[in-house]
Amino acid sequence: MGKWKKAFAAYHPIVHLLMAETVFVNLMQMMSIPFLAIYLSETTTLTPAYIGLIIGAGPLAGTFGGFLGGILSDLFGRQKLMVLSMLLMAAAFAGFVFLVHPLLLLLVSLLLGLAASFYGTVSKAMMADLTPEEKRFRVFSNRYLAINLGVAIGPMLGAILGISGSGLAFMLAACSTVLFALVLWIACKKYQVSAYAAADQSAEKASLPQIWNVLKQDVALLAFVVGGILLVTVHGQMSVTLSQYLRENMAEGVALFGVMMSANGFTVLLLQVPLTRLVERYSLFSRIAGGAALMAVGELGFAFSATWGWFVAAMIVFTLGEILIVPAEYAQIDQISPAHMRGTYYGAQSVSTLGSFLGPWAGGIVLQAYGGPPMFMLMAAIAMFSVVFYWLGRRLHEQRCAQDGVGRKAVS
């Protein structure tokens, strides 16, 4: 008992609350959002391409919401913006149930993308505000674990309860998000968390004009960003088009999709740390190339699988590629960025989330025109093609380092 009490006392009560909310919010979202393509295909007459456009619009809006969230939280305060973002998320979940017009559904998706990006940005900022600097790394590591707990449990729980891809799942997500917003508001009042937390004025804040300028000037960075867009395109389409394909071509396809999404989450939970340590001896480029190859193999697995076991195995292989790529991409950007421009370089990397829009939209077009296997094979080819841009970016940066003689270290 004393051990648990000591662990709880190590962090502010609001940090613990935010961690718990992260688990439950992601759990509820994963019972609904990954199945949105299935839900829209069953309740509307929209084509797979337009469904992909609607779903991809959310992450596209979130790309800009990440910049706006930090600015708005400085203006209005962390807790106000976080509670507002949760209420907007709840309204969006309910909107998918009660609205049927394609344009309104598109607007709801944009709203959800913006609100979710606000929530993610501000919740991390509030955790940092309430945590001593030496403990922040552990807090953010625990937050990533909390996210993946929700990702792992949510789809499987929805499938077990038989509500995946139904309006009930979206209404549960809406109601629980409102409840969490209310609890957070009451807790912030109880613990007298300041309505305004000053941002670190010494930290550089990336702006869109700065990002555009640095992309024009640093061709190596531009090559890395293009490679990232291609990989995110492959990853972004996976759940949207895969869910529609399974629903139409597999018995109990919706339940299978729930199992596959849970397999994705559990694979990250179980294998992220050991796999990351295992590949530390290899260069960043080798890790990204290996990850892209694994994602391509996973896509080919989706194309040619015919049983539940093979689909789940393909998802595990796909997830292993994801585990290799994500930390290596961040480390690679860190290596090429000047110390005084690190914020701008990371902001430029966030442009790769454009693939979260392109993937569902383009994947939906190919799925509608040619069917699932050709679409999965195309995505496998895109994953491998992305490696060309990472190789090009590495070569360009090494050449510039050789010309400069000093400065930024070469990319490993």
CORFENGI-V217843 format. One line per field, one symbol per residue. burial: + if it has 16 or more other C-alpha atoms within 10 Angstrom, else -. A space follows every 10 residues. Layout:
BEGIN
burial = ???
END
This chain:
BEGIN
burial = ---------- +--+++-++- ++++++++++ ++++++++++ +------+++ ++++++++++ ++++++++++ -+++--++++ ++++++++++ +++++++--- ----++++++ ++++++++++ ++++++++++ +----+--+- --+-++++++ +++++++++- --++++++++ ++++++++-+ +--++--+-- --+-+-+--- ----++---- +--++--+-+ ++++++++++ ++++++++++ +++++++--- --++++++++ +++++++++- -+---+---- ---+++++++ ++++++++++ +++-+--+-- ++++++++++ +++++--++- -++++++--- ++++++++++ ++++++++++ ++++++++-- -++-++++++ ++++-+++++ ++++-+++-+ +------+-+ +-
END
